[in-house]
Amino acid sequence: MADLRLVILGAPGAGKGTQCERLVNEFDLAHVTTGDALRANKDMETEYGTPRSFMDEGELVPDPVVNEIVEAELTAADGFVLDGYPRNHDQAEYLDSITDLDGVLYLAVDEGVLVDRLTGRRVCSDCGANYHVEFNPPAETGTCDECGGDLYHREDDQEETARERLRVYQENTQPLIEFYRNRGELIEIDGEQSIEAVWEDVKDAVRSTSS
């Protein structure tokens, strides 16, 4: 199924990264994220300049530049799962003009659950491994199981910051849910289930798109 073309949507903390990793391994797909694509192509020349010219100034990379970078990544992939793109209606319209999607997966999670997930996350300062104080704690509190590094609480995962991230998501990306639902392309999955239960639903959904 390496020619599958998927988008995965969901708020911060919905579990997109976990499910993307499994999709990549199960269906032999490229995992295309906006951040990785920009870093890998930061010197790519576009009509509006290179991504580096914006990133070095700490500015948001404009949609036209992001669009060109994503298009280059998708062109190089036989099949893909897009994570973090599109982020708004204009990007969704652009994506529609360059590829035909097989499905749009949406991990639906209540805001209260998202806040609990985000604020409980801990990250290894050495290897970047992720843990959660409730759902996925390390064997020894504050210490990474993988490399023994110290775990820390990212600023992005503080409650005030987490709620602001969710507000921005609701404002910019949530309208895409209705966009794809109205087109009959949205596959909504209960993201509040266990990781394994979510994965079973994701697998079933993906297989149904290709049958």
C-alpha atoms as an extended CHARMM CRD file, in Angstrom:
* protein
*
       211  EXT
         1         1  MET       CA              0.0000000000        0.0000000000        0.0000000000  PROA      1               0.0000000000
         2         2  ALA       CA              2.9630000000        2.3020000000       -0.5130000000  PROA      2               0.0000000000
         3         3  ASP       CA              0.9540000000        4.5340000000       -2.8320000000  PROA      3               0.0000000000
         4         4  LEU       CA             -1.5370000000        5.6140000000       -0.1460000000  PROA      4               0.0000000000
         5         5  ARG       CA             -1.9300000000        9.3680000000        0.2990000000  PROA      5               0.0000000000
         6         6  LEU       CA             -3.1750000000       10.3030000000        3.7440000000  PROA      6               0.0000000000
         7         7  VAL       CA             -3.5430000000       13.3260000000        5.9990000000  PROA      7               0.0000000000
         8         8  ILE       CA             -3.7910000000       12.9990000000        9.7630000000  PROA      8               0.0000000000
         9         9  LEU       CA             -5.4660000000       15.7840000000       11.7400000000  PROA      9               0.0000000000
        10        10  GLY       CA             -5.8360000000       16.3480000000       15.4550000000  PROA      10              0.0000000000
        11        11  ALA       CA             -5.0560000000       18.8600000000       18.1490000000  PROA      11              0.0000000000
        12        12  PRO       CA             -1.7230000000       18.9470000000       19.9950000000  PROA      12              0.0000000000
        13        13  GLY       CA             -1.7350000000       15.9320000000       22.3010000000  PROA      13              0.0000000000
        14        14  ALA       CA             -4.1760000000       13.9100000000       20.1850000000  PROA      14              0.0000000000
        15        15  GLY       CA             -1.5580000000       11.2610000000       19.4370000000  PROA      15              0.0000000000
        16        16  LYS       CA             -0.7920000000       11.9950000000       15.7980000000  PROA      16              0.0000000000
        17        17  GLY       CA              2.9280000000       11.3030000000       16.1340000000  PROA      17              0.0000000000
        18        18  THR       CA              2.3940000000        7.8790000000       17.6860000000  PROA      18              0.0000000000
        19        19  GLN       CA             -0.1030000000        6.8040000000       15.0420000000  PROA      19              0.0000000000
        20        20  CYS       CA              2.0010000000        8.2320000000       12.1990000000  PROA      20              0.0000000000
        21        21  GLU       CA              4.9730000000        6.1500000000       13.2810000000  PROA      21              0.0000000000
        22        22  ARG       CA              2.8400000000        3.0260000000       13.0930000000  PROA      22              0.0000000000
        23        23  LEU       CA              1.3120000000        4.0050000000        9.7570000000  PROA      23              0.0000000000
        24        24  VAL       CA              4.7640000000        4.5120000000        8.2740000000  PROA      24              0.0000000000
        25        25  ASN       CA              5.9290000000        1.0700000000        9.3930000000  PROA      25              0.0000000000
        26        26  GLU       CA              2.7270000000       -0.8170000000        8.6030000000  PROA      26              0.0000000000
        27        27  PHE       CA              2.0020000000        0.6330000000        5.1630000000  PROA      27              0.0000000000
        28        28  ASP       CA              5.4910000000        1.6810000000        4.0020000000  PROA      28              0.0000000000
        29        29  LEU       CA              4.6590000000        5.3900000000        3.8050000000  PROA      29              0.0000000000
        30        30  ALA       CA              6.7540000000        8.5430000000        3.9770000000  PROA      30              0.0000000000
        31        31  HSD       CA              6.0370000000       10.6100000000        7.0980000000  PROA      31              0.0000000000
        32        32  VAL       CA              5.8900000000       14.1900000000        5.8650000000  PROA      32              0.0000000000
        33        33  THR       CA              5.8160000000       16.9000000000        8.5210000000  PROA      33              0.0000000000
        34        34  THR       CA              6.0270000000       20.6190000000        7.8440000000  PROA      34              0.0000000000
        35        35  GLY       CA              8.8980000000       21.1440000000       10.2670000000  PROA      35              0.0000000000
        36        36  ASP       CA             11.0240000000       18.3080000000        8.8890000000  PROA      36              0.0000000000
        37        37  ALA       CA             10.2840000000       19.3530000000        5.3010000000  PROA      37              0.0000000000
        38        38  LEU       CA             11.3190000000       22.9420000000        5.9690000000  PROA      38              0.0000000000
        39        39  ARG       CA             14.5290000000       21.9140000000        7.7240000000  PROA      39              0.0000000000
        40        40  ALA       CA             15.4230000000       19.4790000000        4.9390000000  PROA      40              0.0000000000
        41        41  ASN       CA             14.8030000000       22.1150000000        2.2440000000  PROA      41              0.0000000000
        42        42  LYS       CA             15.7480000000       25.2980000000        4.0890000000  PROA      42              0.0000000000
        43        43  ASP       CA             17.8830000000       26.5550000000        1.1930000000  PROA      43              0.0000000000
        44        44  MET       CA             15.3830000000       25.7370000000       -1.5390000000  PROA      44              0.0000000000
        45        45  GLU       CA             14.7850000000       28.7950000000       -3.7070000000  PROA      45              0.0000000000
        46        46  THR       CA             11.1760000000       29.8830000000       -4.1290000000  PROA      46              0.0000000000
        47        47  GLU       CA              9.5620000000       32.9780000000       -5.5750000000  PROA      47              0.0000000000
        48        48  TYR       CA              9.3040000000       34.3150000000       -2.0230000000  PROA      48              0.0000000000
        49        49  GLY       CA             12.8070000000       33.4130000000       -0.8330000000  PROA      49              0.0000000000
        50        50  THR       CA             14.2290000000       30.4110000000        0.9860000000  PROA      50              0.0000000000
        51        51  PRO       CA             12.7390000000       28.9630000000        4.1750000000  PROA      51              0.0000000000
        52        52  ARG       CA             16.0570000000       29.8060000000        5.8870000000  PROA      52              0.0000000000
        53        53  SER       CA             15.5300000000       33.5320000000        5.2410000000  PROA      53              0.0000000000
        54        54  PHE       CA             12.4260000000       33.3960000000        7.4380000000  PROA      54              0.0000000000
        55        55  MET       CA             13.5400000000       30.7860000000        9.9530000000  PROA      55              0.0000000000
        56        56  ASP       CA             16.7840000000       32.6050000000       10.7860000000  PROA      56              0.0000000000
        57        57  GLU       CA             14.7610000000       35.7150000000       11.6180000000  PROA      57              0.0000000000
        58        58  GLY       CA             12.3920000000       33.7410000000       13.8140000000  PROA      58              0.0000000000
        59        59  GLU       CA              9.4990000000       34.5230000000       11.4820000000  PROA      59              0.0000000000
        60        60  LEU       CA              6.6990000000       32.2350000000       10.3570000000  PROA      60              0.0000000000
        61        61  VAL       CA              7.4020000000       30.7770000000        6.9360000000  PROA      61              0.0000000000
        62        62  PRO       CA              4.6620000000       32.0940000000        4.6100000000  PROA      62              0.0000000000
        63        63  ASP       CA              2.1180000000       29.6770000000        3.1570000000  PROA      63              0.0000000000
        64        64  PRO       CA              3.3950000000       29.9450000000       -0.4510000000  PROA      64              0.0000000000
        65        65  VAL       CA              6.8850000000       28.8390000000        0.6550000000  PROA      65              0.0000000000
        66        66  VAL       CA              5.5090000000       26.0280000000        2.8400000000  PROA      66              0.0000000000
        67        67  ASN       CA              3.3100000000       24.9010000000       -0.0450000000  PROA      67              0.0000000000
        68        68  GLU       CA              6.2360000000       24.6110000000       -2.4520000000  PROA      68              0.0000000000
        69        69  ILE       CA              8.3260000000       22.6930000000        0.0770000000  PROA      69              0.0000000000
        70        70  VAL       CA              5.5170000000       20.2580000000        0.8290000000  PROA      70              0.0000000000
        71        71  GLU       CA              4.8520000000       19.7430000000       -2.8700000000  PROA      71              0.0000000000
        72        72  ALA       CA              8.5180000000       18.8370000000       -3.3980000000  PROA      72              0.0000000000
        73        73  GLU       CA              8.3520000000       16.2930000000       -0.5660000000  PROA      73              0.0000000000
        74        74  LEU       CA              5.1580000000       14.7070000000       -1.8650000000  PROA      74              0.0000000000
        75        75  THR       CA              6.5100000000       14.4920000000       -5.3960000000  PROA      75              0.0000000000
        76        76  ALA       CA              9.4530000000       12.4580000000       -4.0880000000  PROA      76              0.0000000000
        77        77  ALA       CA              7.2220000000       10.0230000000       -2.1540000000  PROA      77              0.0000000000
        78        78  ASP       CA              5.3230000000        7.0250000000       -3.5390000000  PROA      78              0.0000000000
        79        79  GLY       CA              2.9190000000        7.1780000000       -0.6100000000  PROA      79              0.0000000000
        80        80  PHE       CA              2.7260000000        9.4510000000        2.4050000000  PROA      80              0.0000000000
        81        81  VAL       CA              1.0060000000       10.5040000000        5.5840000000  PROA      81              0.0000000000
        82        82  LEU       CA              0.9670000000       14.2770000000        6.0370000000  PROA      82              0.0000000000
        83        83  ASP       CA              1.2660000000       15.4100000000        9.6570000000  PROA      83              0.0000000000
        84        84  GLY       CA              0.9420000000       19.1150000000       10.4980000000  PROA      84              0.0000000000
        85        85  TYR       CA             -0.1550000000       20.1130000000        7.0080000000  PROA      85              0.0000000000
        86        86  PRO       CA             -2.5180000000       21.5340000000        5.9610000000  PROA      86              0.0000000000
        87        87  ARG       CA             -2.9210000000       23.9620000000        8.8620000000  PROA      87              0.0000000000
        88        88  ASN       CA             -5.4990000000       26.2610000000        7.2990000000  PROA      88              0.0000000000
        89        89  HSD       CA             -8.0570000000       26.4490000000        4.5080000000  PROA      89              0.0000000000
        90        90  ASP       CA             -5.6730000000       28.0150000000        1.9740000000  PROA      90              0.0000000000
        91        91  GLN       CA             -3.1540000000       25.2180000000        2.4730000000  PROA      91              0.0000000000
        92        92  ALA       CA             -5.9430000000       22.6630000000        2.1150000000  PROA      92              0.0000000000
        93        93  GLU       CA             -6.9890000000       24.2020000000       -1.1830000000  PROA      93              0.0000000000
        94        94  TYR       CA             -3.3900000000       24.1100000000       -2.4050000000  PROA      94              0.0000000000
        95        95  LEU       CA             -2.9960000000       20.4900000000       -1.3640000000  PROA      95              0.0000000000
        96        96  ASP       CA             -6.1730000000       19.6940000000       -3.2810000000  PROA      96              0.0000000000
        97        97  SER       CA             -4.5960000000       21.1600000000       -6.4100000000  PROA      97              0.0000000000
        98        98  ILE       CA             -1.4490000000       19.0140000000       -6.2970000000  PROA      98              0.0000000000
        99        99  THR       CA             -2.6600000000       15.5760000000       -5.1550000000  PROA      99              0.0000000000
       100       100  ASP       CA             -5.7060000000       13.3640000000       -4.6510000000  PROA      100             0.0000000000
       101       101  LEU       CA             -6.0230000000       12.1260000000       -1.0770000000  PROA      101             0.0000000000
       102       102  ASP       CA             -7.1660000000        8.6190000000       -0.1730000000  PROA      102             0.0000000000
       103       103  GLY       CA             -8.3700000000        9.7190000000        3.2320000000  PROA      103             0.0000000000
       104       104  VAL       CA             -8.1530000000       12.2690000000        6.0370000000  PROA      104             0.0000000000
       105       105  LEU       CA             -7.8360000000       10.7260000000        9.5020000000  PROA      105             0.0000000000
       106       106  TYR       CA             -9.0390000000       12.8570000000       12.4110000000  PROA      106             0.0000000000
       107       107  LEU       CA             -8.1680000000       11.8990000000       15.9860000000  PROA      107             0.0000000000
       108       108  ALA       CA            -10.9890000000       13.3970000000       18.0450000000  PROA      108             0.0000000000
       109       109  VAL       CA            -10.1030000000       14.1520000000       21.6780000000  PROA      109             0.0000000000
       110       110  ASP       CA            -11.9010000000       16.3600000000       24.2230000000  PROA      110             0.0000000000
       111       111  GLU       CA            -10.0580000000       19.5420000000       25.2330000000  PROA      111             0.0000000000
       112       112  GLY       CA             -9.8770000000       18.5620000000       28.8980000000  PROA      112             0.0000000000
       113       113  VAL       CA             -8.2100000000       15.2800000000       27.9860000000  PROA      113             0.0000000000
       114       114  LEU       CA             -5.7920000000       17.1150000000       25.6990000000  PROA      114             0.0000000000
       115       115  VAL       CA             -4.7360000000       19.4770000000       28.4960000000  PROA      115             0.0000000000
       116       116  ASP       CA             -4.0990000000       16.5120000000       30.8090000000  PROA      116             0.0000000000
       117       117  ARG       CA             -2.0230000000       14.7980000000       28.1430000000  PROA      117             0.0000000000
       118       118  LEU       CA              0.0180000000       17.8700000000       27.2720000000  PROA      118             0.0000000000
       119       119  THR       CA              0.7720000000       18.9990000000       30.8060000000  PROA      119             0.0000000000
       120       120  GLY       CA              1.7850000000       15.4900000000       31.8600000000  PROA      120             0.0000000000
       121       121  ARG       CA              4.3410000000       15.0310000000       29.1040000000  PROA      121             0.0000000000
       122       122  ARG       CA              8.0260000000       14.7800000000       30.0100000000  PROA      122             0.0000000000
       123       123  VAL       CA             10.8840000000       14.7450000000       27.4920000000  PROA      123             0.0000000000
       124       124  CYS       CA             14.4240000000       13.3960000000       27.7700000000  PROA      124             0.0000000000
       125       125  SER       CA             16.9740000000       16.2050000000       27.5920000000  PROA      125             0.0000000000
       126       126  ASP       CA             19.4850000000       13.8780000000       25.9130000000  PROA      126             0.0000000000
       127       127  CYS       CA             17.6950000000       11.6340000000       23.4030000000  PROA      127             0.0000000000
       128       128  GLY       CA             14.2960000000       13.3420000000       23.1130000000  PROA      128             0.0000000000
       129       129  ALA       CA             12.2500000000       10.2980000000       24.1770000000  PROA      129             0.0000000000
       130       130  ASN       CA              8.7150000000       11.1590000000       25.3360000000  PROA      130             0.0000000000
       131       131  TYR       CA              7.0030000000       10.0110000000       28.5210000000  PROA      131             0.0000000000
       132       132  HSD       CA              3.8420000000       10.8740000000       30.4230000000  PROA      132             0.0000000000
       133       133  VAL       CA              3.5230000000       10.9980000000       34.1870000000  PROA      133             0.0000000000
       134       134  GLU       CA              0.2210000000        9.0640000000       34.0510000000  PROA      134             0.0000000000
       135       135  PHE       CA             -0.0610000000        7.1980000000       30.7600000000  PROA      135             0.0000000000
       136       136  ASN       CA              3.5650000000        6.3080000000       30.0090000000  PROA      136             0.0000000000
       137       137  PRO       CA              5.7990000000        6.9210000000       33.0450000000  PROA      137             0.0000000000
       138       138  PRO       CA              9.4920000000        5.9800000000       33.0770000000  PROA      138             0.0000000000
       139       139  ALA       CA             10.6240000000        3.1280000000       35.2990000000  PROA      139             0.0000000000
       140       140  GLU       CA             12.4350000000        5.6510000000       37.4960000000  PROA      140             0.0000000000
       141       141  THR       CA             10.8230000000        9.0490000000       38.0280000000  PROA      141             0.0000000000
       142       142  GLY       CA             12.6790000000       11.7880000000       36.1800000000  PROA      142             0.0000000000
       143       143  THR       CA             15.0440000000        9.4250000000       34.3380000000  PROA      143             0.0000000000
       144       144  CYS       CA             14.8420000000        8.2450000000       30.7290000000  PROA      144             0.0000000000
       145       145  ASP       CA             14.5010000000        4.4820000000       30.2570000000  PROA      145             0.0000000000
       146       146  GLU       CA             16.3280000000        4.6650000000       26.9300000000  PROA      146             0.0000000000
       147       147  CYS       CA             19.5180000000        6.5260000000       27.8040000000  PROA      147             0.0000000000
       148       148  GLY       CA             19.3840000000        7.5070000000       31.4700000000  PROA      148             0.0000000000
       149       149  GLY       CA             19.0630000000       11.2010000000       30.6760000000  PROA      149             0.0000000000
       150       150  ASP       CA             17.1070000000       13.6840000000       32.7840000000  PROA      150             0.0000000000
       151       151  LEU       CA             13.4580000000       14.2600000000       31.9300000000  PROA      151             0.0000000000
       152       152  TYR       CA             12.1250000000       17.8040000000       31.8330000000  PROA      152             0.0000000000
       153       153  HSD       CA              8.7920000000       19.5910000000       31.4930000000  PROA      153             0.0000000000
       154       154  ARG       CA              8.8240000000       21.6120000000       28.2600000000  PROA      154             0.0000000000
       155       155  GLU       CA              7.5790000000       25.1720000000       28.3350000000  PROA      155             0.0000000000
       156       156  ASP       CA              5.1310000000       24.1900000000       25.5800000000  PROA      156             0.0000000000
       157       157  ASP       CA              3.6240000000       21.6580000000       27.9810000000  PROA      157             0.0000000000
       158       158  GLN       CA              2.8950000000       24.0740000000       30.8430000000  PROA      158             0.0000000000
       159       159  GLU       CA             -0.8880000000       24.4580000000       31.3000000000  PROA      159             0.0000000000
       160       160  GLU       CA             -1.1080000000       28.1010000000       30.2230000000  PROA      160             0.0000000000
       161       161  THR       CA              0.9560000000       27.4390000000       27.1200000000  PROA      161             0.0000000000
       162       162  ALA       CA             -0.9230000000       24.2190000000       26.3610000000  PROA      162             0.0000000000
       163       163  ARG       CA             -4.2680000000       26.0160000000       26.4630000000  PROA      163             0.0000000000
       164       164  GLU       CA             -2.9370000000       28.7260000000       24.1540000000  PROA      164             0.0000000000
       165       165  ARG       CA             -1.6990000000       26.0810000000       21.6960000000  PROA      165             0.0000000000
       166       166  LEU       CA             -5.1650000000       24.5280000000       21.7070000000  PROA      166             0.0000000000
       167       167  ARG       CA             -6.7970000000       27.9310000000       21.1830000000  PROA      167             0.0000000000
       168       168  VAL       CA             -4.6130000000       28.5970000000       18.1400000000  PROA      168             0.0000000000
       169       169  TYR       CA             -5.3840000000       25.1130000000       16.8210000000  PROA      169             0.0000000000
       170       170  GLN       CA             -9.1190000000       25.6560000000       17.2140000000  PROA      170             0.0000000000
       171       171  GLU       CA             -8.9150000000       28.9900000000       15.4470000000  PROA      171             0.0000000000
       172       172  ASN       CA             -6.7750000000       27.9350000000       12.5010000000  PROA      172             0.0000000000
       173       173  THR       CA             -7.0150000000       24.1970000000       11.9760000000  PROA      173             0.0000000000
       174       174  GLN       CA            -10.3480000000       23.0820000000       13.4160000000  PROA      174             0.0000000000
       175       175  PRO       CA            -12.2550000000       24.5400000000       10.3950000000  PROA      175             0.0000000000
       176       176  LEU       CA            -10.4370000000       21.9590000000        8.2590000000  PROA      176             0.0000000000
       177       177  ILE       CA            -12.4110000000       19.2520000000       10.0370000000  PROA      177             0.0000000000
       178       178  GLU       CA            -15.6440000000       20.6150000000        8.5920000000  PROA      178             0.0000000000
       179       179  PHE       CA            -13.9620000000       21.2450000000        5.2260000000  PROA      179             0.0000000000
       180       180  TYR       CA            -13.0320000000       17.5910000000        4.8350000000  PROA      180             0.0000000000
       181       181  ARG       CA            -16.2200000000       16.3090000000        6.4890000000  PROA      181             0.0000000000
       182       182  ASN       CA            -18.3440000000       18.2110000000        3.9920000000  PROA      182             0.0000000000
       183       183  ARG       CA            -16.3520000000       16.6530000000        1.1570000000  PROA      183             0.0000000000
       184       184  GLY       CA            -16.9120000000       13.1600000000        2.5400000000  PROA      184             0.0000000000
       185       185  GLU       CA            -13.1810000000       12.5810000000        3.0480000000  PROA      185             0.0000000000
       186       186  LEU       CA            -12.9890000000       12.7800000000        6.8520000000  PROA      186             0.0000000000
       187       187  ILE       CA            -12.5510000000        9.5830000000        8.8620000000  PROA      187             0.0000000000
       188       188  GLU       CA            -13.1750000000       10.4120000000       12.5240000000  PROA      188             0.0000000000
       189       189  ILE       CA            -11.5220000000        8.2040000000       15.1070000000  PROA      189             0.0000000000
       190       190  ASP       CA            -12.0330000000        8.2520000000       18.8730000000  PROA      190             0.0000000000
       191       191  GLY       CA             -8.6130000000        9.4010000000       20.0410000000  PROA      191             0.0000000000
       192       192  GLU       CA             -9.4830000000        8.9810000000       23.7290000000  PROA      192             0.0000000000
       193       193  GLN       CA             -9.1390000000        5.2120000000       23.5230000000  PROA      193             0.0000000000
       194       194  SER       CA             -5.9580000000        3.3730000000       24.4060000000  PROA      194             0.0000000000
       195       195  ILE       CA             -3.0960000000        3.6970000000       21.9210000000  PROA      195             0.0000000000
       196       196  GLU       CA             -3.6810000000        0.1290000000       20.7390000000  PROA      196             0.0000000000
       197       197  ALA       CA             -7.4350000000        0.6420000000       20.2910000000  PROA      197             0.0000000000
       198       198  VAL       CA             -6.8240000000        3.8400000000       18.3180000000  PROA      198             0.0000000000
       199       199  TRP       CA             -4.3060000000        2.0020000000       16.1620000000  PROA      199             0.0000000000
       200       200  GLU       CA             -6.7830000000       -0.7850000000       15.3740000000  PROA      200             0.0000000000
       201       201  ASP       CA             -9.3250000000        1.8240000000       14.2500000000  PROA      201             0.0000000000
       202       202  VAL       CA             -6.6850000000        3.6430000000       12.1990000000  PROA      202             0.0000000000
       203       203  LYS       CA             -5.6290000000        0.3980000000       10.4800000000  PROA      203             0.0000000000
       204       204  ASP       CA             -9.2170000000       -0.5270000000        9.7010000000  PROA      204             0.0000000000
       205       205  ALA       CA             -9.8950000000        2.9540000000        8.3090000000  PROA      205             0.0000000000
       206       206  VAL       CA             -6.8230000000        2.9300000000        6.0920000000  PROA      206             0.0000000000
       207       207  ARG       CA             -7.5350000000       -0.5460000000        4.7630000000  PROA      207             0.0000000000
       208       208  SER       CA            -11.1090000000        0.4590000000        3.9580000000  PROA      208             0.0000000000
       209       209  THR       CA             -9.8670000000        3.3770000000        1.8410000000  PROA      209             0.0000000000
       210       210  SER       CA             -7.8330000000        1.0510000000       -0.3440000000  PROA      210             0.0000000000
       211       211  SER       CA            -10.3450000000       -1.7880000000       -0.6800000000  PROA      211             0.0000000000
